[in-house]
């Protein structure tokens, strides 16, 4: 199945020319593309956050979608640029672990290195591969190009070890991997960790605070309550009802989270 959609996920922010420059290259090479901005506010160089965002969108897009992911702290170095196929969709991304969330939840159907200079721009800036190498590769895929034309198939790629919590007796130790616009703190603990026991049997500990039970939704507790719940993506998150958990706890990505069975 083909799709006109090309999504963009970057840490560029909305100021400056960077997002528009990438879009200009895409539209010049694939004028029929339907561009979708996923997120341009990934924290600068935060590969883990980029991996979380990708994991949260893959099931929302149709087969044939091309996802262009530019969270690339190693730009200009010898790190590889890759094309991944998973869920019958394409992902153009640096080989730095940003694909981890997708590869953990979906079988990877193929990986190719982007190395053919004939399918890149004639002048390549060492600080803007997103525009000069990755955008042309995404346009090539959008217009039905063979991924093998971009470069050779590879069988190994980098994944992030901290995308999964560590199992301990009676629970696990995870961390916050994303703070959303509402101040909710999304952890790397998936719903499957809760399957063995009822929700009220669990305790979440974060930033010196203890939260009893896993709440069904935000409105089940009074305004101002600190709660733990399963968010829409299936991750355990910590929130303040009608408030900002990140601000209340002075916490964000990297903060340790304990999930334990009530003792």
Secondary structure in CASP SS format (residue, H / E / C, confidence):
PFRMAT SS
TARGET T0000
AUTHOR 0000-0000-0000
METHOD secondary structure of the structure
MODEL  1
X C 1.00
X C 1.00
X C 1.00
X C 1.00
X E 1.00
X E 1.00
X E 1.00
X E 1.00
X E 1.00
X E 1.00
X C 1.00
X C 1.00
X C 1.00
X C 1.00
X C 1.00
X C 1.00
X C 1.00
X H 1.00
X H 1.00
X H 1.00
X H 1.00
X H 1.00
X H 1.00
X H 1.00
X H 1.00
X H 1.00
X H 1.00
X H 1.00
X H 1.00
X C 1.00
X C 1.00
X C 1.00
X C 1.00
X E 1.00
X E 1.00
X E 1.00
X E 1.00
X E 1.00
X E 1.00
X C 1.00
X C 1.00
X C 1.00
X C 1.00
X C 1.00
X C 1.00
X C 1.00
X H 1.00
X H 1.00
X H 1.00
X H 1.00
X H 1.00
X H 1.00
X H 1.00
X H 1.00
X H 1.00
X H 1.00
X H 1.00
X H 1.00
X H 1.00
X H 1.00
X C 1.00
X C 1.00
X C 1.00
X C 1.00
X C 1.00
X E 1.00
X E 1.00
X E 1.00
X E 1.00
X E 1.00
X C 1.00
X C 1.00
X C 1.00
X C 1.00
X C 1.00
X C 1.00
X C 1.00
X C 1.00
X C 1.00
X C 1.00
X E 1.00
X E 1.00
X E 1.00
X E 1.00
X E 1.00
X E 1.00
X C 1.00
X C 1.00
X E 1.00
X E 1.00
X E 1.00
X E 1.00
X E 1.00
X E 1.00
X C 1.00
X C 1.00
X C 1.00
X C 1.00
X C 1.00
X H 1.00
X H 1.00
X H 1.00
X H 1.00
X H 1.00
X H 1.00
X C 1.00
X C 1.00
X E 1.00
X E 1.00
X E 1.00
X E 1.00
X E 1.00
X E 1.00
X C 1.00
X C 1.00
X C 1.00
X H 1.00
X H 1.00
X H 1.00
X C 1.00
X C 1.00
X C 1.00
X C 1.00
X C 1.00
X C 1.00
X C 1.00
X C 1.00
X C 1.00
X H 1.00
X H 1.00
X H 1.00
X H 1.00
X H 1.00
X H 1.00
X H 1.00
X H 1.00
X H 1.00
X H 1.00
X H 1.00
X H 1.00
X H 1.00
X H 1.00
X C 1.00
X C 1.00
X C 1.00
X C 1.00
X H 1.00
X H 1.00
X H 1.00
X C 1.00
X C 1.00
X C 1.00
X E 1.00
X C 1.00
X C 1.00
X C 1.00
X C 1.00
X C 1.00
X C 1.00
X C 1.00
X H 1.00
X H 1.00
X H 1.00
X C 1.00
X C 1.00
X E 1.00
X E 1.00
X E 1.00
X C 1.00
X C 1.00
X E 1.00
X E 1.00
X E 1.00
X E 1.00
X E 1.00
X E 1.00
X E 1.00
X E 1.00
X E 1.00
X C 1.00
X C 1.00
X C 1.00
X C 1.00
X C 1.00
X E 1.00
X E 1.00
X E 1.00
X E 1.00
X E 1.00
X E 1.00
X H 1.00
X H 1.00
X H 1.00
X H 1.00
X C 1.00
X C 1.00
X C 1.00
X C 1.00
X H 1.00
X H 1.00
X H 1.00
X E 1.00
X E 1.00
X E 1.00
X E 1.00
X E 1.00
X C 1.00
X C 1.00
X E 1.00
X E 1.00
X E 1.00
X E 1.00
X C 1.00
X C 1.00
X E 1.00
X C 1.00
X C 1.00
X H 1.00
X H 1.00
X H 1.00
X C 1.00
X C 1.00
X C 1.00
X C 1.00
X C 1.00
X E 1.00
X E 1.00
X E 1.00
X E 1.00
X E 1.00
X C 1.00
X C 1.00
X C 1.00
X C 1.00
X E 1.00
X E 1.00
X E 1.00
X E 1.00
X E 1.00
X E 1.00
X C 1.00
X C 1.00
X C 1.00
X C 1.00
X H 1.00
X H 1.00
X H 1.00
X H 1.00
X H 1.00
X C 1.00
X C 1.00
X C 1.00
X C 1.00
X C 1.00
X C 1.00
X E 1.00
X E 1.00
X E 1.00
X E 1.00
X E 1.00
X E 1.00
X C 1.00
X C 1.00
END
